[in-house]
Amino acid sequence: MITFEAVRKQFPDGTVAVDDLDLELPTGRITVFVGPSGCGKTTSLRMINRMLEPTGGTVAIDGRDVRSQDPATLRRGIGYVIQHAGLFPHKTVLDNVLTVPRLVGRGRERHRALELLERVGLPAALADRYPAQLSGGQQQRVGVARALAADPPVMLMDEPFSAVDPVVRGQLQEEFLRLQAELGKTIAIVTHDIDEAVVLGDRIAVFRQGGHLAQVGTPEELLTKPADAFVRDFVGRDRGYRGLSFQGSEGLVLRPLDGVALDEQGRPVGVDGTFRAGDSLRVVVDLTLTSPTGTAVQVDDQGRATGLVHHHDVVDLLEKRR
């Protein structure tokens, strides 16, 4: 667990980047720091591994003040991923991944480095290439593998996916969540993108200008119960729509399959969109709003149609849940 207690950071020119920050990052969960530029989120992140020292207060990992630990030793136990990956250009992919293991006397773990590359979605054939020979998305995956190489309990990630195009970014986010489900690291991520925060975060800490914490909570809490006007505006006017991602479609009244063509197995034919009972209401809304008929077909695990839903049915369900 990572804790901030009354943490303050003031730079020599008098700028207060973080002011009286009290925050807890739960063990084995992803906490996302989000907010406008200059709000102190990156400064807060960098105080965890002592790349910056707090002016006041305490940053602790499992109750131990980070300032009581040797900076180099502390950092070797914390994975760090930055924008543009930050790879050593003169080293191969394999050597980049082995950077920290070599520092702690485990530099011969080639097999583990190759396993990590495969785990982050890169073939072993890339191990002997140099960063300049990789795409941006591949470089970012190497950066994640390098951060995981010493099996650190804590990972810090500063705008890790912002330097790649939207399609690759989505793929990296999915891959990262799959890895986290397997590894269960305590992770702090900085981003300026509230959509990315909602996708990745178990908890989201929203910072406002002046280094103040505006609100901390689950993605659903931020979308449905913003603490004030600042959080409401930062999350966006479509927060209600995005909040549907956290509401299940259970309870929708299914209509008869009138006018829906089915094949001999009972699967719908010529239907643009289908959904399953476990999908979110946001999925159903997307389908019904983009359908010429305003409807979507629910299917079972075998793809067989079980009923029809109209967008009015979603409205009725939301009214019942109010």
N, C-alpha and C positions, 0 to 999 in steps of 0.2 A: 504494500500500500504506500502511496505517495501522498504526503500532506504538506500543505502550505498553511502556516499559522502567522497571521499578521505580517505577511511578507510585503516589503517595500523595496523598490529599486529607484534610486535617484542618481542620475549621471552627474559628472562634474560641472556641466554647464547649467545645472539646476533643473533639468527636465525630469519630471517624475513619470517613469514608464509604467510602474506598478505601484498601487497604493492600497495598503492594508488588505492584502489578499488572503482570504481563508477559503481553502478548497481541499477536497479529498478526492483522490483518484483510486477507485476500488481495485483491489487485487484481481488480476485475470480479466479485466474489462478494458474497453476502449473508451477513453475520454477525449473529446474533441474540443480544442480551443478555437473559438470562432469570433470574428468581430471585424470592424473596419480597420484600415491601415493605421498604424500608430497607436493601437489600443493596449499594447503590452502583452499580446498573446505569445509572440516569439520570445520576448524577454523572459516571460514566465517559464517557458519550456527550457530555455538555456540555463536557467538557474538550477534546474534539476541535476544536470551533469557538471555544474560549476564552470561552464564556459562564461558565465556571468555570476558575480557574487551579489547576494542581496545586501541592501543597505541596512535593512532591519528585518526582524522576524526570523522564522525558521522554516527551511525546506528539509523534509525528512523522508527517508525510505525505510519502511518498516520500523518507524520510531527512532531511527538513528539520523542525527543531523548530518547532512551531506558535507558540511564544513569540517566535521571531525575526521573525514576520510581523505587520504591522499588523492588529489585530482586524477592522476593517471590511473591509479588502481580503480577508482570509482568509475571512470569512463570505460574501462575495459569490461566492466560488468553491465554496461548499458548499451544496447544497440542504438545506432543513430543513422537516420535516413534523411537526406536533404533533397531539395529541388535540384534537378539535373543530375541526380545520383551522386555527384562528387567523387567519381572514380579516379584512381591514379592512371593518367593516360599512358604512362610508360610501362605499366604492368598488364599482364594478361588478365582475362576474366578470372581464371583460377587463382592467380596470385592476389588479385583484389579481394576475393572471398576469404583467402587465407590470412589476410592482414592481421587481424586480432589474434587468431589462434597462434600465429608465429610469435606474437609479442608475449604470450603467456606460456610458451614452450610446447605448443601443440601443432606446430607447423607442418607435420607430416600427415595430417588428416585429409589427404587428397580424396579418399573415398567419401568422407562426409561432405566435403565441398561439392563434389559431383552430385551427391544426393540432394544437397540444398538447391543446386541449380535446377535439377529436375523438379523439385518440390515447388519452386517458384515459376515453373512452366518453361524452362529453357533446356534444350538438349545438351548433352555432355559434349557434343561436337563443337560447341562454342567456347569451351574452356580455354583453348589456346589462342583465341582471338583477342584483339585489343579493343578498348572501348570505342574508338573511332570507327571500328568495323561493325558496330551494332546500331540498331535503330534506337530512338529515344525510349521507347517502351521496354526494349531489351535491356538497356542500360539501367533503367529504373528497377527492373527485376533483379539485376546483379546487385544493385545497392541494397535491396531488401535481403538478398541472400547473404551479403557481407555482414549486415547488421545481425543476422541470426546465427552466424558462424560459431560464435563462442557460447551459444545457447543462453543468452542473457535473460533474466527474469523481467527486465524493463526495456521497453523500446520507445525512443523519441523520434517523431517523424515531423519534419518541418516542410509543409507544402509538398508532400512526396510525389503527388501525381499531377501537379499543375502545369508541368512543362510538356505534356503530351497531348495529342488531339483527343477530342471527346470520346471517340470510339475506343481507342486504346485505354483511355482513362477509365471508362466503364469496365473494361476487361480486367485492368489492374485492381480495381476496387473489389470485383467479384473474387479474384484470385486471393487477394489479401484477406477477405472475410473467410474464405475457405481455410486458409492457413491458420488464422486466429482460432477458428473452431477446433482445429487439431492441437494447437500449441498452448492456447490460453495465457498469453503474455499480458502483463500490465502495460498498456500502451497509451501514450499521449500524442495526439496529432494536432498540428496547427493547420488551419485552412481559413481562407476568406470566403469560401463557398458554402453557403448554408445547405444547399442540396447535398453536397458531399458529406457534410456533417451529419445530416439526417440518415444518409445511407450507411455510414461507417460507425457512428457513435452509439455506444450503450448509454453514455451520458454526454451532454453538450454543455460546455461552459461558455456563455456569451459575455464578451468583454465590451465595455464602452470606452470612449475616449477618456484619457486620464488614468488608464490602468485600473479601472474599477470593474468588479464583477457584477454584471447586471442580472444574470439569472443562471442557475445550473439545474439541469433536470434531464429527463429522458427526452428523446425526439418528440414523442407524443405529447408530453407536457408542454414543451416549447411551442408546438404547433397549435395546441388546443387551449392552453392557459398561459399566454405570454404575460410576464410580470408587469410590464408597463408599455408605454407608447414606443419607447426606443426598441425594445425587443420585438414588439408587434411589427414595427416598420422594417426592422432588419430581417426578420423572418420572411416578410413579404405578404402582399395582399391575398395571394393564393394559398395561404397557410391552411385554410379550411379544406381546400381541395386536396392538398398534400397530406393532411391529417387523415384522409380516408384510407391511406396506406396502412394505418394501424387499426382499422375497423374491418372485421371479417364480414363476409357476405352471407353468413349463416342467418337464416330467418327470412330471406327473400322468398316471396310467394311465387312459385313457378306456374306459368300459364301453359295451356296445352300447346303442342307443337304444330299448330295450324299453319299450313303454308311452308313448312320446313321439309325439304326433300331429304330422305334418309336412304343410305345404301342398305344392302341385305344384312349387315351387321348392326344396323341401327345408328350408324354414325352420320352426322349431318353432311350434306353435300352442297357445295357452293355457298357456304357461310363464311364470311370474312373473319369473324371472331368467335371464339368459344372460351368458356371459363369453367373452373371446377369449384366445388363447394368450399374448398379451403382458401380460395383466392380472396384478396382484399376487395373492399368496395371500390377502391380507386380503379382496379382492373375492370370491374363491371361498368363503372361510369365511363371510362375510356372507350370501351367497346360499344356501349349504347349511344354515346354521343357521336361516334364516327360512323355508325351504321345508318344507311339510308332509311331504314325502317324504325330506327330508334330502339332496336332490340338486340339481345345477345342470347346465345344458346348455352345452357349449362350441360356439361358432359361428365360422365363418370371416369374412373381410372382407365377404362378400356376405350375411351373416346366415344361412347354411345350417348346420344342425346337423352337428357332426362327432363328437360323443360325449357320454357322460353321466359325471358325477363325483359320487361320494358323499362325505359328510364324512369317512368313514373313510379315503378315499383321500388326503385332505390330511394326516391323521395319519401315514399310512404314508410319505408323501413327507418329512415333517418328521423322522421317525425315520431315514430314509436319509441325510439331510443332517447329522445330529448328528455 
